[in-house]
Amino acid sequence: MQSNFDIVIVGFGPVGQFAANVLNQYNLKIAVIEKSQDIYLKPRANNLDDEIMRRISRFNDFKKFKNKASAPKFIEFNFPNGKNIQRNSVKKTSNGFSPVNMFYQPELETFLYQNIYFSKNIDFYFDNELIDFKKKSKELTLTTSSSDKKTNKIFKTNYLLACDGAESFIRNNLGITQLDLQYNKDWLIIDIELNRGVSLDKVARQICDPDRPMAFLYTSKTKHRFELQLLAGEDPDEMKSKDTISKLLSKWLKPSQYSIERREVCKFKAEKANLWKMGQIFLLGDAAHQIPPYAGQGLSSGIRDVVNLCWKLNLVINHSLNDSMLESYQIERELHLEETIKSSIALGKLIDSLGMAYRKKIPLADAVAPEAREQAFGGSKSNLSKDINPGIYFNSLEHNYAGKLLPKFKLKNKLDKEVDLDDLLKGNFAIISDGDIKKYLNEKSIKIFKKLNTSLINIHEYSFKNAEFREIVKSGNIIVRPDLFIYGVTDSENNLNEISNQLFDTLSLN
Ligand SMILES: Cc1cc2nc3c(=O)[nH]c(=O)nc-3n(C[C@H](O)[C@H](O)[C@H](O)COP(=O)(O)OP(=O)(O)OC[C@H]3O[C@@H](n4cnc5c(N)ncnc54)[C@H](O)[C@@H]3O)c2cc1C
């Protein structure tokens, strides 16, 4: 039998890898169980959003990955004749990164694995497929099997993270059903490597073709992806044959100009699990949801699950907080996820209706209102909110900062040295105040925050230029959650002791 673990992560795809990286900072004893012999070395996801890049940027050696990822210059929507419908230039957001970051998945996975490869907190068990799990009082017993079926291993743990993908054995075994949000289409995915001297536009382009919607995506350096929707009755094997592919790509490239790295027909669905937590077992990533491809939110959403859950597990395991706070995981993630799926489906429908307008020669302005396009295309006016709502935050009647992610920016300390705000916040709660914290908090609150390893930041010790942050600081003192979302900002009615008390009540710390 293997020794007891605080947490076992089943599935070492990108979501399990990210969870292992985040939990590593909390000094927990973790086992990773993966049925394959190694990480998966073919591309699948190829886009991460600005928030997720910001999260990854906190890992060691981030530059190694950053130098390989790239942001397209534009996000475009075109008609099949090449006429441009809409073009959004890709600019950095308040998270410090562009909203679209293209990457080659094996490079991301290698980076995430190398970062924790030598960690003393994590034991890796590749070639171990989870085949059974049982719960006795608060302890979970897991059984794995090697691929040759000759070796079984037994693991004991208090918490189990199911990062085992869309066909999740754990979800199915628990009898957790999925809500079908009505999208089910096959897409042909072609990843190519351009030969020396050949180039294609460095854009993320949707082609609104009534005969076959498709996407043309710059991945990184010489790599590009084509995603083509399969039509009713088309045979997947025939569609992914080299002959068909060379015909489909002939508008852009001759077969002598590229090599095919991967060609696959993938079924994209819109589904979410009806339960994301059962006792001490949590579903994350594709095990909890599948998202249609249009907005490229599949992997980013899975990583958001990890970010939401891991700090809560740290508080429960390392700081003995009441585990009822873990119920907030599904509450905080589920609605956001549903909105993400709906917005992705809306974008798909918009692409289809633009294609139909093209076929029927309907003027663009009459086909779809420009605001609807802007909203669905995820441009600067996209209204898909990533705020925490509902969930753990303090609701002020005077301002609406609670539940929002802090902007990312650099401050200068008294020695004129630049520091990143995210680095000051160190993965625990933080209080950002406009003076000595003892002015605002009573002894009892200071003691509790100390126990939670809270970072206390006196903003007068720094200078900064960020206007968004200046506005928040002007309103009052800020309590920041470990995931960088604002828990609450004081106002004329509620001082720091009062909002702290509400937080302590929520965490059953009073
Ligand atoms: C063609 C394609 C294109 C995509 N494009 C995008 C995109 O552009 N942007 C985006 O954000 N997302 C995209 N996605 C979705 C993205 O790939 C997934 O959201 C992401 O891979 C999910 O990661 P995961 O770790 O949850 O699951 P997976 O990557 O599926 O990993 C699950 C892991 O669990 C292991 N496992 C399963 N069962 C067991 C078991 N019983 N015991 C032990 N191990 C087990 C598997 O071997 C696997 O390693 C795409 C998906 C596909 C198929």
The ligand as an ORCA input file, in Angstrom:
! r2SCAN-3c Opt
* xyz 0 1
  C      -9.398     18.801    -30.474
  C      -9.598     19.585    -29.243
  C      -9.354     20.922    -29.278
  C      -9.508     21.679    -28.148
  N      -9.253     23.008    -28.218
  C      -9.346     23.763    -27.112
  C      -8.988     25.149    -27.118
  O      -8.636     25.717    -28.126
  N      -9.053     25.839    -25.964
  C      -9.424     25.255    -24.811
  O      -9.421     25.920    -23.787
  N      -9.772     23.946    -24.773
  C      -9.743     23.187    -25.886
  N     -10.072     21.860    -25.836
  C     -10.489     21.282    -24.588
  C      -9.282     20.921    -23.758
  O      -8.413     20.037    -24.414
  C      -9.769     20.301    -22.516
  O     -10.629     21.200    -21.866
  C      -8.608     19.971    -21.625
  O      -7.726     19.029    -22.200
  C      -9.179     19.360    -20.375
  O      -8.177     18.992    -19.564
  P      -8.439     17.928    -18.417
  O      -7.131     17.844    -17.712
  O      -9.674     18.258    -17.683
  O      -8.782     16.566    -19.162
  P      -7.854     15.660    -20.136
  O      -6.896     16.496    -20.880
  O      -8.799     14.832    -20.884
  O      -7.039     14.807    -19.096
  C      -7.618     13.746    -18.348
  C      -6.496     12.821    -17.894
  O      -7.030     11.833    -17.029
  C      -6.459     10.573    -17.334
  N      -7.405      9.543    -16.861
  C      -8.658      9.313    -17.309
  N      -9.238      8.305    -16.610
  C      -8.328      7.889    -15.704
  C      -8.327      6.870    -14.704
  N      -9.395      6.083    -14.480
  N      -7.211      6.690    -13.962
  C      -6.114      7.470    -14.158
  N      -6.053      8.446    -15.102
  C      -7.151      8.655    -15.856
  C      -6.293     10.617    -18.835
  O      -5.325      9.696    -19.282
  C      -5.852     12.072    -19.054
  O      -4.467     12.222    -18.978
  C      -9.947     21.068    -26.947
  C     -10.207     19.708    -26.902
  C     -10.041     18.958    -28.039
  C     -10.359     17.479    -27.996
*
